[in-house]
Amino acid sequence: MLQRAHRKKTFDINCVDSLGRGALTIAIDAEHLEMVELLVIMSVETRDALLIAINAEFVEAVELLLEHEELIHKEGEPYSWQKVDVNTSQFTPDITPLILAAHKNNFEILKILLDRGAAVPTPHDIKCGCDDCLRKSSEDSLRFSLSRVNEYRALASPSLIALSSADPLLTAFRLSWELRNLAFAEQECKSEYLELRRQCQQFSVDLLDQSRSSQELAIILNHDPEAPPYADGDHMKLARLEIAIEYKQKKVIC
């Protein structure tokens, strides 16, 4: 059927059903890898298929679609998922593959994306006065605030912190404090920021829970990047505990 459509133009291979789903979307929903591969080879438009595969946590399809995107993407042009009409897309324009994978907290997909050079989101300061922030805020201030929440929801992903940070514990402390400040600065999203703050604090506790002995715990709590590593018998400075107190990490302190 696909070959005939290519030769004789008998039907549009990118047609959609009444729900707006194309063949590639349906194949991903059914987790039918062979069909996904066939459709991609036969030049069916991928559109936001990569985001759909990430949302479905279909790892094999994600790898296949990333490889295809690398082949067809031209420098300076938008990616396939960025070309989709915002009125018909399942995802808002601020959602990138990495942000969506972080929202799903999928370690495997995040590692694939980071290994391929995906950039960790860097939200602008809440008081940023750059042209881009001013434009987005004036166009739709609520959408602008929600896009910031989406970025921080990604940054608060335990899997993303673990994969992208050289010091996950300190990163979680700082992000938790930043989320606390944002909760008071953006009242319309206060509950979301406070929930993400709790998530970061819980990640810190879970990280400490991975220590297998009191010796390992002592090494973690006394870690100071500017001082020699802690050894048994050394004076316990508890540098990490002091930082936890500074950033008001109650769960860790308790």
Order of alpha helices (4+ residues) and beta strands (2+ residues): alpha-alpha-alpha-alpha-alpha-alpha-alpha-alpha-alpha-alpha-alpha-alpha-alpha-alpha-alpha
